[in-house]
Amino acid sequence: MFVQISQHLPCQFMRINGINKPGQITLLGRGGMKWFAYLLSGDGTVVVGNGWKGFCEANGVMLGETFVLEFIPKDDTNHVFKFYTK
């Protein structure tokens, strides 16, 4: 079974990194694969929504697996997160 369709991101992490608007992001997967997803916001939470499930399937992320999303600051408006697993 693959991970849920959305992934919650800590609000404090988002504020510290100046990510304050929903919109498209780029996820860098295994082998440098680029995948587009969208940040969604509602009732005080931020989630990676549309595109997250496909990214997990393409990278073999299983339910309950530990991983890291590293924020990579860019000058443009499309935020980039690099994916790591143990």
Buried (B, 14 or more C-beta within 10 A) or exposed (E): EBBEBBBEBEEEEBEEEEBEEBEEBBBBBEEEEEBEBBBBBEEEEBBBBBBBBBBBEEBEBEEEEEBEBEBEEEEEEEBBBBBEEE
